Amino acid sequence: MTHYKLINKDCGEVLIDKLTEHLKIKKEEFNIDYIDENIDHIYCSLYYFEVAIYVIKKYQKDDLDDALNSFITDEYLTYTEAILLLNGLNPAAGNDIDSEDETVPRVNSYCSNEILHDYLYRNNKEFRQLSKAVEARDGFAFEEDSNVLIYTEAFISWAIEKGFIEEVSGADDQNPATEKYSTQQKNYNTVTVLIALEKRWEEDKSNNKEKTKVGTLLKDENTKFYNNIKSKLASKNEQSNELPLAKTLRNYISQYNTFKALLNKD
């Protein structure tokens, strides 16, 4: 399996410092010291910005190349995950940053990550160039439930072209036994999820309901569906008990559906 590394590994800490300084400036503009989730809607975006910085700091760790190589094995990346990767930040923070939209009542359009996105667009070339690539490149990204999702294969080629990441030479000499287990666990977990989905959809049908979307059932590791199948899942590798994330399972199902569609073509 090919591995990659960030070309500018120090950019993450630099960006965290810049975001923290920008938060301080914005607070001074509003003349406030502390923000909570119950604050007036005028400050909603500032609250989201502070939470995003907190989450980024919480997930930041030393070996970011491991995080990079873990996430780019997925079929697609969320927009937030891709931005974090390009900036030397842990992409695992992406899910929490995006889900914060659900924790605060959206009083109006000001309640969003507007300040974060505006700052990055004006001051961060990675964010700006990725935004334009999403808009201009066919087959680079797609939209699902109003979320922009970026095809990982296209993202890797683009990021190399732009000089954000590079391939690590000699990384293909992976232990064949490890590679074999990786394939086996993927196939096993795909079948496990498919069986559970069929059972759930039969229940939906018997209750005169539409099929519950995979994205809903596997939104994260806290859903009832994920916890019901958790004990049946195989670990990601033989050296640990770490289970595949809900997002990874969604990718497995997506890949299965793509392959099934190809087989059914005339």
C-alpha positions as CSV (number, residue, x, y, z in Angstrom):
1,M,0.0,0.0,0.0
2,T,1.4,3.4,-1.0
3,H,2.1,5.8,1.8
4,Y,2.3,9.6,1.8
5,K,3.7,12.4,3.9
6,L,3.0,16.1,4.4
7,I,5.6,18.3,2.8
8,N,5.1,21.1,5.4
9,K,4.7,19.4,8.7
10,D,4.9,22.5,10.8
11,C,2.0,24.3,9.1
12,G,-0.5,22.8,11.6
13,E,0.8,24.4,14.7
14,V,1.3,27.7,12.8
15,L,-2.4,27.7,11.7
16,I,-3.6,26.9,15.3
17,D,-1.7,30.0,16.5
18,K,-3.2,32.1,13.8
19,L,-6.7,30.9,14.5
20,T,-6.3,31.5,18.2
21,E,-5.1,35.0,17.5
22,H,-8.0,35.7,15.2
23,L,-10.4,34.5,17.9
24,K,-8.9,36.9,20.3
25,I,-9.3,39.8,17.8
26,K,-12.9,38.8,17.1
27,K,-13.7,38.7,20.8
28,E,-12.3,42.1,21.3
29,E,-14.5,43.4,18.4
30,F,-17.5,42.1,20.3
31,N,-16.1,43.1,23.7
32,I,-16.7,39.7,25.3
33,D,-14.4,37.3,27.2
34,Y,-16.5,34.1,27.4
35,I,-18.9,32.5,24.9
36,D,-21.4,29.7,25.7
37,E,-24.0,27.9,23.7
38,N,-26.8,30.0,25.1
39,I,-25.5,33.3,23.9
40,D,-27.5,35.6,21.7
41,H,-27.7,34.6,18.0
42,I,-25.4,37.5,17.1
43,Y,-22.5,35.6,18.6
44,C,-23.4,32.2,17.3
45,S,-20.7,32.1,14.6
46,L,-18.1,33.2,17.2
47,Y,-19.2,30.4,19.4
48,Y,-18.8,27.9,16.5
49,F,-15.3,29.3,15.8
50,E,-14.2,28.9,19.4
51,V,-15.5,25.3,19.5
52,A,-13.7,24.5,16.2
53,I,-10.4,25.7,17.6
54,Y,-10.9,23.7,20.8
55,V,-11.6,20.5,18.8
56,I,-8.6,21.0,16.5
57,K,-6.3,21.4,19.5
58,K,-7.9,18.4,21.3
59,Y,-7.2,16.1,18.4
60,Q,-3.8,17.4,17.4
61,K,-1.0,14.8,17.8
62,D,2.7,14.4,16.8
63,D,2.6,11.7,14.1
64,L,0.3,13.3,11.6
65,D,1.6,11.2,8.7
66,D,-0.1,8.2,10.4
67,A,-3.4,10.1,10.4
68,L,-2.9,11.2,6.8
69,N,-2.4,7.6,5.6
70,S,-5.2,6.3,7.7
71,F,-7.8,8.7,6.3
72,I,-6.8,8.5,2.6
73,T,-7.6,4.8,2.5
74,D,-11.2,5.8,2.7
75,E,-13.2,6.2,-0.5
76,Y,-13.9,9.8,0.1
77,L,-13.1,12.7,2.6
78,T,-15.4,15.3,4.0
79,Y,-14.5,18.8,3.0
80,T,-13.4,19.5,6.6
81,E,-11.2,16.4,6.8
82,A,-9.5,17.4,3.6
83,I,-8.8,20.9,4.8
84,L,-7.4,19.6,8.1
85,L,-5.1,17.1,6.2
86,L,-3.7,19.8,3.9
87,N,-2.9,22.0,6.9
88,G,-1.1,19.4,9.0
89,L,-4.0,18.9,11.4
90,N,-5.5,15.7,12.5
91,P,-8.5,14.9,10.2
92,A,-10.2,13.0,13.0
93,A,-11.3,16.4,14.3
94,G,-13.4,16.9,11.2
95,N,-16.4,14.9,12.4
96,D,-16.6,16.8,15.7
97,I,-16.3,20.2,14.0
98,D,-19.0,19.3,11.5
99,S,-21.3,17.8,14.1
100,E,-21.1,20.9,16.2
101,D,-23.7,22.3,13.9
102,E,-26.2,20.0,15.6
103,T,-25.4,21.1,19.2
104,V,-26.5,24.7,19.1
105,P,-30.1,25.7,18.0
106,R,-29.6,27.3,14.5
107,V,-31.4,30.6,15.2
108,N,-30.5,31.9,11.7
109,S,-27.8,31.8,9.0
110,Y,-25.3,33.4,11.4
111,C,-25.1,30.1,13.4
112,S,-22.4,28.3,11.4
113,N,-18.7,28.0,10.9
114,E,-18.8,31.2,8.9
115,I,-15.9,32.9,10.7
116,L,-13.7,29.9,10.4
117,H,-14.4,29.5,6.7
118,D,-14.1,33.2,6.0
119,Y,-10.8,33.4,7.7
120,L,-9.4,30.4,5.9
121,Y,-10.6,31.5,2.5
122,R,-8.9,34.9,2.9
123,N,-5.7,33.6,4.6
124,N,-5.1,30.0,3.8
125,K,-4.1,28.9,0.3
126,E,-4.9,25.3,1.0
127,F,-8.5,26.1,1.8
128,R,-8.8,28.5,-1.1
129,Q,-7.3,26.2,-3.7
130,L,-9.3,23.2,-2.5
131,S,-12.5,25.3,-2.7
132,K,-11.8,26.1,-6.3
133,A,-10.8,22.5,-7.2
134,V,-14.2,21.3,-5.8
135,E,-16.0,23.8,-8.0
136,A,-14.0,23.4,-11.2
137,R,-12.8,19.8,-11.5
138,D,-15.2,17.2,-12.8
139,G,-15.1,13.9,-10.8
140,F,-13.3,15.6,-7.9
141,A,-16.2,15.8,-5.5
142,F,-19.9,15.1,-5.0
143,E,-22.7,16.3,-2.8
144,E,-24.7,14.1,-0.4
145,D,-27.3,15.6,2.0
146,S,-25.9,19.1,1.3
147,N,-22.4,17.9,2.3
148,V,-19.5,18.1,-0.1
149,L,-17.5,14.9,-0.2
150,I,-14.2,14.6,-2.0
151,Y,-13.1,11.5,-3.8
152,T,-9.8,10.4,-2.1
153,E,-8.1,9.1,-5.3
154,A,-8.7,12.5,-7.0
155,F,-7.7,14.4,-3.8
156,I,-4.3,12.6,-3.6
157,S,-3.4,13.3,-7.2
158,W,-4.4,17.0,-6.8
159,A,-2.6,17.4,-3.4
160,I,0.6,16.0,-4.9
161,E,0.3,18.2,-8.0
162,K,-0.1,21.3,-5.7
163,G,2.9,20.3,-3.5
164,F,0.9,19.6,-0.3
165,I,1.8,15.9,0.1
166,E,4.3,13.5,-1.5
167,E,4.6,9.8,-1.9
168,V,7.0,8.0,0.4
169,S,9.4,5.9,-1.6
170,G,9.6,2.2,-0.9
171,A,6.3,2.2,1.0
172,D,4.9,-0.6,-1.1
173,D,7.0,-3.2,0.6
174,Q,4.2,-4.1,3.0
175,N,4.1,-7.5,4.7
176,P,1.9,-9.7,2.4
177,A,0.3,-11.2,5.5
178,T,-0.8,-7.8,6.8
179,E,-2.1,-6.9,3.4
180,K,-4.1,-10.2,3.3
181,Y,-5.7,-9.5,6.7
182,S,-6.6,-6.0,5.7
183,T,-8.5,-7.4,2.7
184,Q,-10.1,-10.2,4.7
185,Q,-11.4,-7.8,7.5
186,K,-12.8,-5.4,4.9
187,N,-14.7,-8.2,3.1
188,Y,-15.9,-9.7,6.4
189,N,-17.1,-6.4,7.8
190,T,-18.8,-5.4,4.6
191,V,-20.8,-8.7,4.7
192,T,-21.6,-8.1,8.4
193,V,-23.0,-4.6,7.7
194,L,-24.9,-5.8,4.6
195,I,-26.7,-8.5,6.6
196,A,-27.5,-6.0,9.4
197,L,-28.8,-3.5,6.8
198,E,-31.1,-6.1,5.2
199,K,-32.5,-7.0,8.6
200,R,-33.1,-3.3,9.5
201,W,-34.7,-2.6,6.1
202,E,-37.1,-5.6,6.5
203,E,-38.2,-4.0,9.8
204,D,-38.7,-0.7,8.1
205,K,-40.8,-2.4,5.5
206,S,-42.9,-4.2,8.0
207,N,-43.6,-0.9,9.8
208,N,-44.5,0.8,6.5
209,K,-41.5,3.0,6.6
210,E,-39.0,4.0,3.9
211,K,-35.5,2.4,4.1
212,T,-33.4,4.2,6.6
213,K,-30.4,5.7,4.9
214,V,-27.0,4.1,5.5
215,G,-25.6,7.6,6.3
216,T,-28.2,7.8,9.2
217,L,-27.6,4.4,10.6
218,L,-23.8,4.8,10.4
219,K,-23.6,8.5,11.1
220,D,-21.0,7.9,13.9
221,E,-20.0,5.3,16.5
222,N,-22.8,6.4,18.8
223,T,-25.7,5.2,16.7
224,K,-27.8,2.3,17.9
225,F,-27.2,0.5,14.6
226,Y,-23.4,0.7,15.0
227,N,-23.5,-0.5,18.6
228,N,-25.7,-3.4,17.7
229,I,-23.1,-4.7,15.2
230,K,-20.0,-3.7,17.1
231,S,-19.4,-7.0,18.7
232,K,-19.6,-8.8,15.3
233,L,-17.0,-6.6,13.6
234,A,-13.4,-7.6,13.0
235,S,-10.6,-5.4,14.1
236,K,-8.7,-3.2,11.6
237,N,-5.5,-5.2,12.1
238,E,-4.3,-8.2,13.9
239,Q,-2.1,-6.3,16.4
240,S,-4.9,-4.3,18.0
241,N,-8.6,-4.4,18.9
242,E,-9.4,-1.1,17.1
243,L,-12.6,-1.4,15.2
244,P,-13.4,0.3,11.9
245,L,-15.2,3.6,12.3
246,A,-18.8,4.1,11.2
247,K,-17.5,6.3,8.4
248,T,-15.2,3.4,7.2
249,L,-18.2,1.1,7.2
250,R,-20.1,3.6,5.1
251,N,-17.3,3.6,2.6
252,Y,-17.3,-0.2,2.4
253,I,-21.0,-0.2,1.6
254,S,-20.5,2.5,-1.0
255,Q,-17.7,0.5,-2.7
256,Y,-19.9,-2.6,-2.7
257,N,-22.8,-0.7,-4.3
258,T,-20.4,0.7,-6.9
259,F,-19.1,-2.7,-7.7
260,K,-22.6,-4.2,-7.8
261,A,-23.7,-1.5,-10.2
262,L,-20.9,-2.3,-12.6
263,L,-21.8,-6.0,-12.5
264,N,-25.4,-5.2,-13.4
265,K,-24.6,-3.1,-16.4
266,D,-25.6,-4.6,-19.7
